[in-house]
Amino acid sequence: MQHLSYLQKDKKLFSIIQNMEELKIQKRKNVFLWLVRSVAGQQLSTKAADSIFKKFLALIDEPTPEAVLSIDIEQLRSVGFSYSKSTYIKNIAQYWLDNHITDKTFTKMSDEAVMEFLLPIKGVGRWTVEMLLMFTLGRENIFAVDDLGIQQAMCRLYGWDASNQKEMKNKMLAKAKTYGPYTTIVCMYLWKWKDDKKNTI
């Protein structure tokens, strides 16, 4: 609950999170699998991405890099992945094997080191790695400035105009610095608040 006492200095933000259920950052095992999940979520709603991911898990009994490389592109497309995303998933699997990656690989890496390590994979961009850092590696100070949901939530909360993207992102980044070491949890609250139609400012 330390984040609540720290964030109460932002009255607008605190007004929406003080009445919400407490959210917690969690770590997950099998980084490879959850990077695939992040790719599945690119430019899709959470519901659509979850549906495709469930079909992917049903397609492969044990979703290891070796298993992904053993099936063809058409099988990946059959569960809902686009051709591009199917090739991206293959790229991830090959990169995992080529670099002998395990979950322990990321243990001592800084956030930026993880970003630099994974960005060379074709199809893996900053947003994809940010989601991995937040929801799989459990990193506490990640800010997804390019996420549409975060952009919409912050513009709504702070009354910003979204028509000038550069100016909006500069405001977002400046505001994120005031969240201290709790940027990830703030993003989680903003997503939840945006998606709950009953919530108001």
KEMAR-839130 format. One record per residue (C-alpha): y, z negated, x negated; residue in three letters; residue number from 1. Coordinates in Angstrom, 1 decimal. Each point is the difference from the previous one (the first is absolute). Example, Ala and Ser with C-alpha at 12.3 -4.5 7.8 and 13.67 -1.06 7.14 Angstrom:
BEGIN
<r north="-4.5" up="-7.8" east="-12.3" r="ALA" k="1"/>
<r north="3.4" up="0.7" east="-1.4" r="SER" k="2"/>
//
This chain:
BEGIN
<r north="0.0" up="0.0" east="0.0" r="MET" k="1"/>
<r north="2.3" up="0.0" east="-3.0" r="GLN" k="2"/>
<r north="1.2" up="3.5" east="0.9" r="HIS" k="3"/>
<r north="1.4" up="-1.3" east="3.3" r="LEU" k="4"/>
<r north="2.3" up="-2.5" east="-1.6" r="SER" k="5"/>
<r north="1.1" up="2.6" east="-2.6" r="TYR" k="6"/>
<r north="0.7" up="2.8" east="2.6" r="LEU" k="7"/>
<r north="1.9" up="-2.1" east="2.5" r="GLN" k="8"/>
<r north="3.2" up="0.7" east="-1.9" r="LYS" k="9"/>
<r north="-0.3" up="3.6" east="1.5" r="ASP" k="10"/>
<r north="0.9" up="-1.0" east="3.6" r="LYS" k="11"/>
<r north="-0.9" up="3.4" east="1.5" r="LYS" k="12"/>
<r north="-3.4" up="0.1" east="-1.7" r="LEU" k="13"/>
<r north="-0.7" up="-3.6" east="0.7" r="PHE" k="14"/>
<r north="0.8" up="0.4" east="3.6" r="SER" k="15"/>
<r north="-3.0" up="2.4" east="0.4" r="ILE" k="16"/>
<r north="-2.5" up="-1.7" east="-2.2" r="ILE" k="17"/>
<r north="0.5" up="-3.6" east="1.0" r="GLN" k="18"/>
<r north="-1.8" up="0.6" east="3.4" r="ASN" k="19"/>
<r north="-2.7" up="2.2" east="-1.3" r="MET" k="20"/>
<r north="-3.5" up="-1.1" east="-1.1" r="GLU" k="21"/>
<r north="-0.2" up="-0.7" east="-3.7" r="GLU" k="22"/>
<r north="-1.2" up="3.0" east="-2.0" r="LEU" k="23"/>
<r north="-1.9" up="-0.3" east="-3.2" r="LYS" k="24"/>
<r north="-0.6" up="2.3" east="-2.9" r="ILE" k="25"/>
<r north="-3.7" up="0.5" east="-0.7" r="GLN" k="26"/>
<r north="-2.0" up="1.7" east="-2.8" r="LYS" k="27"/>
<r north="-2.8" up="2.3" east="0.6" r="ARG" k="28"/>
<r north="-3.0" up="1.1" east="-2.0" r="LYS" k="29"/>
<r north="-0.9" up="3.6" east="-0.7" r="ASN" k="30"/>
<r north="3.3" up="1.4" east="-1.2" r="VAL" k="31"/>
<r north="-1.4" up="3.6" east="0.1" r="PHE" k="32"/>
<r north="-0.9" up="-0.2" east="3.6" r="LEU" k="33"/>
<r north="3.4" up="-1.3" east="1.0" r="TRP" k="34"/>
<r north="1.8" up="2.6" east="-2.0" r="LEU" k="35"/>
<r north="-1.9" up="2.5" east="2.1" r="VAL" k="36"/>
<r north="1.3" up="-1.9" east="3.0" r="ARG" k="37"/>
<r north="3.5" up="0.3" east="-1.2" r="SER" k="38"/>
<r north="-0.4" up="3.8" east="-0.4" r="VAL" k="39"/>
<r north="-1.4" up="0.1" east="3.6" r="ALA" k="40"/>
<r north="3.2" up="-1.7" east="1.2" r="GLY" k="41"/>
<r north="2.4" up="2.5" east="-1.6" r="GLN" k="42"/>
<r north="2.3" up="1.4" east="2.8" r="GLN" k="43"/>
<r north="-2.2" up="-1.3" east="2.8" r="LEU" k="44"/>
<r north="0.2" up="-2.9" east="2.4" r="SER" k="45"/>
<r north="-2.1" up="-3.1" east="-0.8" r="THR" k="46"/>
<r north="-2.2" up="0.7" east="3.0" r="LYS" k="47"/>
<r north="-0.7" up="3.6" east="-1.0" r="ALA" k="48"/>
<r north="-0.7" up="-1.0" east="-3.6" r="ALA" k="49"/>
<r north="-2.3" up="-2.8" east="1.0" r="ASP" k="50"/>
<r north="-2.0" up="2.4" east="2.2" r="SER" k="51"/>
<r north="-0.5" up="2.5" east="-2.9" r="ILE" k="52"/>
<r north="-0.8" up="-2.8" east="-2.4" r="PHE" k="53"/>
<r north="-2.7" up="-1.4" east="2.3" r="LYS" k="54"/>
<r north="-1.6" up="3.4" east="0.2" r="LYS" k="55"/>
<r north="0.1" up="0.3" east="-3.7" r="PHE" k="56"/>
<r north="-1.8" up="-3.3" east="-0.4" r="LEU" k="57"/>
<r north="-2.6" up="1.2" east="2.4" r="ALA" k="58"/>
<r north="-0.4" up="3.2" east="-2.0" r="LEU" k="59"/>
<r north="-0.8" up="-1.7" east="-3.2" r="ILE" k="60"/>
<r north="-2.3" up="-3.1" east="0.0" r="ASP" k="61"/>
<r north="1.4" up="-1.3" east="-3.3" r="GLU" k="62"/>
<r north="3.5" up="1.5" east="-0.6" r="PRO" k="63"/>
<r north="-0.1" up="0.0" east="-3.8" r="THR" k="64"/>
<r north="1.7" up="2.7" east="-2.2" r="PRO" k="65"/>
<r north="-3.4" up="1.4" east="-0.7" r="GLU" k="66"/>
<r north="-0.8" up="0.3" east="3.7" r="ALA" k="67"/>
<r north="3.3" up="1.7" east="0.7" r="VAL" k="68"/>
<r north="-0.5" up="2.6" east="-2.7" r="LEU" k="69"/>
<r north="-3.5" up="0.7" east="1.3" r="SER" k="70"/>
<r north="1.2" up="1.3" east="3.4" r="ILE" k="71"/>
<r north="2.1" up="3.2" east="0.5" r="ASP" k="72"/>
<r north="3.5" up="0.5" east="1.3" r="ILE" k="73"/>
<r north="-1.2" up="1.2" east="3.4" r="GLU" k="74"/>
<r north="-1.8" up="-3.3" east="0.6" r="GLN" k="75"/>
<r north="3.2" up="-1.9" east="-0.7" r="LEU" k="76"/>
<r north="1.9" up="2.3" east="2.3" r="ARG" k="77"/>
<r north="-2.6" up="-0.6" east="2.7" r="SER" k="78"/>
<r north="1.2" up="-3.6" east="0.4" r="VAL" k="79"/>
<r north="3.6" up="1.0" east="0.4" r="GLY" k="80"/>
<r north="1.4" up="0.3" east="-3.6" r="PHE" k="81"/>
<r north="2.1" up="3.1" east="-0.6" r="SER" k="82"/>
<r north="-1.0" up="2.4" east="-2.8" r="TYR" k="83"/>
<r north="2.7" up="-1.5" east="-2.2" r="SER" k="84"/>
<r north="-1.0" up="-3.6" east="0.6" r="LYS" k="85"/>
<r north="-3.7" up="0.9" east="-0.5" r="SER" k="86"/>
<r north="0.9" up="1.4" east="-3.5" r="THR" k="87"/>
<r north="2.1" up="-3.1" east="-0.7" r="TYR" k="88"/>
<r north="-2.9" up="-2.3" east="0.8" r="ILE" k="89"/>
<r north="-2.2" up="2.0" east="-2.4" r="LYS" k="90"/>
<r north="2.7" up="-0.2" east="-2.6" r="ASN" k="91"/>
<r north="0.1" up="-3.8" east="0.3" r="ILE" k="92"/>
<r north="-3.8" up="-0.2" east="-0.3" r="ALA" k="93"/>
<r north="0.0" up="2.1" east="-3.1" r="GLN" k="94"/>
<r north="2.8" up="-2.0" east="-1.6" r="TYR" k="95"/>
<r north="-1.8" up="-3.2" east="0.7" r="TRP" k="96"/>
<r north="-3.1" up="1.2" east="-1.8" r="LEU" k="97"/>
<r north="1.9" up="1.7" east="-2.9" r="ASP" k="98"/>
<r north="1.9" up="-3.3" east="-0.7" r="ASN" k="99"/>
<r north="-2.9" up="-2.4" east="0.7" r="HIS" k="100"/>
<r north="2.1" up="-1.9" east="2.5" r="ILE" k="101"/>
<r north="-1.1" up="-3.2" east="1.7" r="THR" k="102"/>
<r north="1.9" up="-2.5" east="2.0" r="ASP" k="103"/>
<r north="0.5" up="-2.1" east="-3.2" r="LYS" k="104"/>
<r north="2.0" up="3.0" east="-1.5" r="THR" k="105"/>
<r north="3.0" up="-1.0" east="2.1" r="PHE" k="106"/>
<r north="-0.2" up="-3.8" east="-0.5" r="THR" k="107"/>
<r north="2.5" up="-0.3" east="-2.9" r="LYS" k="108"/>
<r north="2.1" up="3.1" east="0.8" r="MET" k="109"/>
<r north="3.6" up="-0.5" east="1.1" r="SER" k="110"/>
<r north="1.1" up="1.7" east="3.2" r="ASP" k="111"/>
<r north="1.7" up="2.8" east="-1.9" r="GLU" k="112"/>
<r north="-3.1" up="0.4" east="-2.3" r="ALA" k="113"/>
<r north="-2.2" up="0.5" east="3.1" r="VAL" k="114"/>
<r north="2.5" up="2.6" east="1.2" r="MET" k="115"/>
<r north="0.0" up="1.9" east="-3.3" r="GLU" k="116"/>
<r north="-3.7" up="-0.1" east="-0.2" r="PHE" k="117"/>
<r north="-0.7" up="1.4" east="3.4" r="LEU" k="118"/>
<r north="2.8" up="2.5" east="0.5" r="LEU" k="119"/>
<r north="-1.6" up="2.7" east="-2.3" r="PRO" k="120"/>
<r north="-2.7" up="0.4" east="2.8" r="ILE" k="121"/>
<r north="1.0" up="3.1" east="1.9" r="LYS" k="122"/>
<r north="0.7" up="-1.1" east="3.6" r="GLY" k="123"/>
<r north="0.9" up="-3.5" east="-0.8" r="VAL" k="124"/>
<r north="3.7" up="-0.7" east="0.2" r="GLY" k="125"/>
<r north="2.2" up="-3.1" east="-0.2" r="ARG" k="126"/>
<r north="-0.5" up="-0.9" east="3.7" r="TRP" k="127"/>
<r north="-3.8" up="0.2" east="-0.3" r="THR" k="128"/>
<r north="0.0" up="-2.3" east="-3.0" r="VAL" k="129"/>
<r north="2.5" up="-2.4" east="1.7" r="GLU" k="130"/>
<r north="-2.4" up="-0.4" east="2.9" r="MET" k="131"/>
<r north="-2.8" up="-0.7" east="-2.5" r="LEU" k="132"/>
<r north="2.1" up="-2.6" east="-1.8" r="LEU" k="133"/>
<r north="0.9" up="-1.7" east="3.2" r="MET" k="134"/>
<r north="-3.1" up="0.0" east="2.0" r="PHE" k="135"/>
<r north="-2.8" up="0.1" east="-2.6" r="THR" k="136"/>
<r north="1.3" up="-1.5" east="-3.2" r="LEU" k="137"/>
<r north="2.1" up="-2.6" east="1.9" r="GLY" k="138"/>
<r north="3.1" up="0.5" east="-2.1" r="ARG" k="139"/>
<r north="2.9" up="-2.0" east="1.5" r="GLU" k="140"/>
<r north="3.1" up="1.9" east="-1.1" r="ASN" k="141"/>
<r north="-0.5" up="3.6" east="1.2" r="ILE" k="142"/>
<r north="2.6" up="1.9" east="2.0" r="PHE" k="143"/>
<r north="-0.9" up="3.3" east="1.7" r="ALA" k="144"/>
<r north="3.5" up="1.6" east="0.2" r="VAL" k="145"/>
<r north="-1.5" up="3.3" east="1.1" r="ASP" k="146"/>
<r north="-2.0" up="-1.3" east="2.8" r="ASP" k="147"/>
<r north="1.3" up="1.2" east="3.4" r="LEU" k="148"/>
<r north="-0.9" up="-3.1" east="1.8" r="GLY" k="149"/>
<r north="1.9" up="-2.2" east="-2.5" r="ILE" k="150"/>
<r north="3.0" up="2.3" east="0.2" r="GLN" k="151"/>
<r north="0.0" up="-0.1" east="3.8" r="GLN" k="152"/>
<r north="-0.4" up="-3.8" east="0.1" r="ALA" k="153"/>
<r north="2.7" up="-0.7" east="-2.5" r="MET" k="154"/>
<r north="2.5" up="2.4" east="1.6" r="CYS" k="155"/>
<r north="-0.7" up="-1.6" east="3.4" r="ARG" k="156"/>
<r north="0.2" up="-3.5" east="-1.4" r="LEU" k="157"/>
<r north="3.2" up="0.4" east="-2.1" r="TYR" k="158"/>
<r north="1.7" up="2.6" east="2.2" r="GLY" k="159"/>
<r north="0.0" up="2.7" east="-2.7" r="TRP" k="160"/>
<r north="0.5" up="3.8" east="0.6" r="ASP" k="161"/>
<r north="-3.1" up="1.9" east="-1.1" r="ALA" k="162"/>
<r north="1.7" up="3.4" east="-0.1" r="SER" k="163"/>
<r north="0.9" up="-0.2" east="-3.7" r="ASN" k="164"/>
<r north="-3.4" up="-0.6" east="-1.6" r="GLN" k="165"/>
<r north="1.4" up="-0.7" east="-3.5" r="LYS" k="166"/>
<r north="2.5" up="-2.6" east="1.2" r="GLU" k="167"/>
<r north="-2.7" up="-1.6" east="2.2" r="MET" k="168"/>
<r north="-2.5" up="-0.3" east="-2.8" r="LYS" k="169"/>
<r north="2.7" up="-1.5" east="-2.3" r="ASN" k="170"/>
<r north="0.7" up="-2.6" east="2.7" r="LYS" k="171"/>
<r north="-3.7" up="-0.7" east="0.3" r="MET" k="172"/>
<r north="-0.5" up="-0.5" east="-3.7" r="LEU" k="173"/>
<r north="3.0" up="-2.2" east="-0.3" r="ALA" k="174"/>
<r north="-1.2" up="-2.1" east="3.0" r="LYS" k="175"/>
<r north="-3.6" up="-0.2" east="-1.4" r="ALA" k="176"/>
<r north="1.4" up="-1.7" east="-3.1" r="LYS" k="177"/>
<r north="1.1" up="-2.9" east="2.2" r="THR" k="178"/>
<r north="-3.6" up="-0.6" east="1.2" r="TYR" k="179"/>
<r north="-0.8" up="-1.5" east="-3.3" r="GLY" k="180"/>
<r north="-3.7" up="0.0" east="-0.9" r="PRO" k="181"/>
<r north="-1.1" up="0.4" east="3.6" r="TYR" k="182"/>
<r north="0.7" up="3.7" east="0.6" r="THR" k="183"/>
<r north="-3.5" up="0.9" east="1.0" r="THR" k="184"/>
<r north="-0.2" up="-2.7" east="2.7" r="ILE" k="185"/>
<r north="3.4" up="1.1" east="1.3" r="VAL" k="186"/>
<r north="-1.3" up="3.6" east="0.3" r="CYS" k="187"/>
<r north="-3.0" up="-1.4" east="1.9" r="MET" k="188"/>
<r north="2.3" up="-1.8" east="2.4" r="TYR" k="189"/>
<r north="2.2" up="3.1" east="0.5" r="LEU" k="190"/>
<r north="-3.0" up="2.2" east="0.8" r="TRP" k="191"/>
<r north="-1.3" up="-2.5" east="2.5" r="LYS" k="192"/>
<r north="3.4" up="-0.6" east="1.6" r="TRP" k="193"/>
<r north="0.6" up="3.8" east="0.3" r="LYS" k="194"/>
<r north="-3.3" up="0.6" east="1.6" r="ASP" k="195"/>
<r north="0.3" up="-2.8" east="2.6" r="ASP" k="196"/>
<r north="2.1" up="1.5" east="2.8" r="LYS" k="197"/>
<r north="0.7" up="-3.5" east="1.4" r="LYS" k="198"/>
<r north="1.9" up="-1.1" east="-3.1" r="ASN" k="199"/>
<r north="3.7" up="0.1" east="0.1" r="THR" k="200"/>
<r north="2.8" up="-0.9" east="-2.5" r="ILE" k="201"/>
//
